[in-house]
């Protein structure tokens, strides 16, 4: 099936039906979002979301397994660990690895998160203060600058994308969908309710990108910042208030239906 801008209403009807199909609690069972769903405390949800999203590339089962290991190493109380850890606690993180994310990266992330909660009002504050009326991307750029304001290994920077350097920032955009978007199905949390879902961007990856191209929503071949801007524009045409809901449709069409 091939869609173009000329039959925009048909495309919207098709994608809206897929959103209804996949934006439901069953989605949680096989998705990394199950990790933050274990928690009730706001800070636990956002920290576990951030850490889980950080390692969300590769096999989904391995992502979930290793995100679970991260939470176990943090005593299943991520906010308490971040704020009250000792050097002895940090030494217990040695040996953790997920692909190229290793224990040195993990330890720095814990220290950087503590700095953000102690001196910058928490993660939410940085995003609230630095997004604009049309995009969350400037806030991602600022977040990365603040996050790496402590001494760190240069290699660790690669684990957070920067839209100003051409990255589609798939993992952070996924986290932001989880934390900002509110749905009636109980999948996304909507706990950062001072930011409108209208500024969110789709977590653009190989699956959503390929489906978007087949549907005529995306022409650019690379899954980069320019492609994200293009996809943002088209998804906002379909739903200006909640454009990122179509992540459920694009991703699931690619992964589950091999569209």
C-alpha positions in Angstrom: 0.0 0.0 0.0 1.5 3.4 -1.1 0.2 6.7 0.4 0.9 10.2 -0.8 0.0 13.7 0.5 -3.0 13.6 -2.0 -4.8 11.0 0.0 -3.8 12.4 3.4 -7.2 11.5 4.9 -6.8 7.8 4.0 -3.3 7.8 5.5 -4.5 9.4 8.7 -7.4 6.9 9.0 -5.0 4.0 8.4 -2.4 5.2 11.0 -5.0 6.2 13.6 -6.4 2.6 13.4 -2.9 1.3 14.0 -2.4 3.6 17.0 -5.6 2.3 18.5 -4.4 -1.3 17.9 -0.9 -0.9 19.4 -1.3 1.9 22.0 -2.5 -0.4 24.7 -1.1 -2.2 27.8 -0.2 -5.3 25.8 2.5 -3.2 24.1 4.2 -2.9 27.5 4.9 -6.6 27.8 7.5 -6.7 25.1 8.8 -3.1 25.2 11.5 -1.5 27.3 8.9 0.9 28.8 8.0 -2.0 31.1 11.1 -1.1 33.3 9.9 2.4 34.4 6.4 0.9 34.8 7.7 -0.8 37.9 7.9 2.4 39.8 5.5 4.9 41.4 7.9 7.7 42.5 8.2 10.4 39.8 12.0 10.5 40.1 12.3 6.7 39.9 10.2 6.7 36.7 12.2 9.4 35.0 15.6 8.0 36.0 14.7 4.5 35.0 13.2 5.8 31.8 16.4 7.7 31.0 18.8 4.8 31.8 16.6 2.3 29.9 16.3 4.5 26.9 20.1 5.1 26.9 20.7 1.4 26.2 17.7 1.0 23.9 19.4 -0.2 20.8 19.8 -3.7 19.5 17.7 -6.8 20.5 14.7 -5.7 22.6 14.9 -8.8 24.9 18.5 -8.0 25.6 17.7 -4.3 26.2 15.0 -5.3 28.8 17.4 -7.9 30.4 20.2 -5.4 30.8 17.9 -2.5 31.9 16.6 -4.9 34.6 20.2 -5.5 35.6 20.8 -1.8 35.9 17.8 -1.4 38.2 19.0 -4.4 40.3 22.5 -2.8 40.6 20.7 0.4 41.8 18.9 -1.5 44.5 15.6 -1.1 42.5 15.5 2.4 43.9 17.2 4.5 41.2 16.5 7.9 42.7 17.7 6.9 46.2 20.9 5.4 44.7 21.6 8.5 42.5 21.2 10.9 45.5 22.8 8.8 48.2 25.4 6.6 46.6 29.0 6.1 48.0 32.1 5.2 46.1 31.6 1.7 47.5 28.1 1.6 45.9 29.6 2.7 42.6 32.2 -0.1 42.7 29.3 -2.6 42.5 28.5 -1.3 39.0 31.9 -2.5 37.6 31.4 -5.2 35.1 28.1 -4.0 33.7 28.0 -3.8 29.9 25.4 -3.4 27.2 27.1 -3.3 23.8 29.3 -0.2 23.9 27.8 1.2 27.1 30.0 0.0 29.9 30.4 0.4 33.7 32.6 3.5 33.3 29.7 5.1 31.4 27.2 3.9 33.9 29.1 5.4 36.8 29.4 8.7 35.1 25.7 8.7 34.3 24.9 8.3 38.0 27.2 11.1 39.0 25.8 13.4 36.3 22.2 12.6 37.3 23.1 13.5 40.9 24.5 16.8 39.7 21.4 17.6 37.7 19.0 16.9 40.7 21.2 18.8 43.1 22.1 21.8 41.0 19.7 22.1 38.1 16.3 21.3 39.5 16.1 17.8 38.0 15.8 16.5 34.4 12.3 17.9 33.9 13.4 21.4 34.7 16.1 21.4 32.0 13.6 20.3 29.4 10.9 22.7 30.6 13.2 25.7 30.4 14.8 25.0 27.1 12.2 23.7 24.6 10.4 26.2 22.4 6.8 26.4 21.1 7.4 24.0 18.2 10.2 21.6 19.2 11.8 19.8 22.1 15.0 19.4 20.2 16.7 22.6 21.6 16.1 21.2 25.1 17.9 17.9 24.2 20.9 20.0 23.1 20.9 21.8 26.4 20.4 18.7 28.4 23.5 17.1 26.8 25.6 20.2 27.7 24.5 20.1 31.3 24.8 16.4 31.6 28.5 16.4 30.5 29.4 19.5 32.5 31.4 17.3 34.9 34.8 15.7 34.2 34.2 12.6 32.0 35.7 10.3 29.4 35.1 11.7 25.9 33.8 8.3 24.8 30.9 8.5 27.1 29.4 11.5 25.2 28.4 9.2 22.3 25.6 7.7 24.4 23.6 10.9 24.2 22.7 12.3 20.9 22.8 16.0 20.0 20.3 17.4 17.4 22.7 20.3 16.7 25.2 17.8 15.5 22.8 16.0 13.2 21.5 13.2 15.4 17.9 12.1 15.3 18.3 11.5 19.1 16.0 8.4 18.9 16.6 7.3 22.5 16.0 10.6 24.2 12.9 11.3 22.0 11.6 7.9 23.1 12.2 8.8 26.7 10.4 12.1 26.2 7.4 10.4 24.7 7.2 8.2 27.7 7.4 11.0 30.2 5.5 13.8 28.5 2.8 12.2 26.4 -0.4 11.3 28.2 -2.7 8.6 26.8 -5.8 6.9 28.1 -4.3 3.4 27.7 -1.8 3.6 30.5 1.3 3.1 28.3 3.0 6.6 28.4 3.2 8.3 31.8 2.5 12.0 31.1 4.3 13.0 34.4 6.0 16.0 32.8 2.7 17.7 32.2 4.1 21.2 31.9 5.4 20.4 28.4 2.9 20.0 25.6 3.0 16.7 23.6 2.7 18.8 20.5 6.5 19.6 20.6 7.5 15.9 20.8 9.4 14.1 18.0 9.0 10.5 16.9 11.8 8.2 18.0 13.2 7.7 14.5 14.9 4.4 14.0 15.3 1.9 11.1 11.8 0.5 11.6 9.9 3.7 11.9 12.0 5.3 9.2 11.4 2.5 6.7 7.7 2.5 7.3 7.5 6.3 7.1 9.2 6.2 3.7 6.9 3.5 2.4 3.9 5.6 3.5 5.3 8.8 1.8 5.9 10.6 5.1 9.7 10.7 4.7 11.9 11.1 1.7 15.3 11.6 3.2 17.3 8.3 3.2 19.4 8.9 6.4 17.7 8.6 9.8 19.2 11.9 11.1 18.1 15.3 12.4 17.0 16.5 9.0 14.9 13.5 8.5 13.4 14.0 11.9 12.4 17.5 11.0 10.8 16.2 7.8 8.9 13.5 9.7 7.9 16.0 12.4 6.3 18.2 9.8 4.2 15.4 8.3 3.1 13.9 11.6 2.0 17.3 12.8 -0.2 17.6 9.7 -1.9 14.4 10.8 -2.3 15.4 14.5 -0.8 18.8 15.6 -1.7 18.1 19.3 -0.3 14.6 19.6 2.0 13.8 16.6 4.2 11.3 18.4 1.3 8.9 19.0 2.1 7.7 15.5 5.3 6.1 16.9 3.1 3.2 18.0 1.9 2.8 14.4 5.2 3.3 12.5 7.3 1.2 14.9 4.8 -1.7 15.2 4.0 -1.8 11.5 7.7 -2.3 11.0 8.5 -4.7 13.8 5.3 -6.7 14.2 3.8 -6.6 10.7 7.0 -6.4 8.6 5.3 -3.7 6.6 
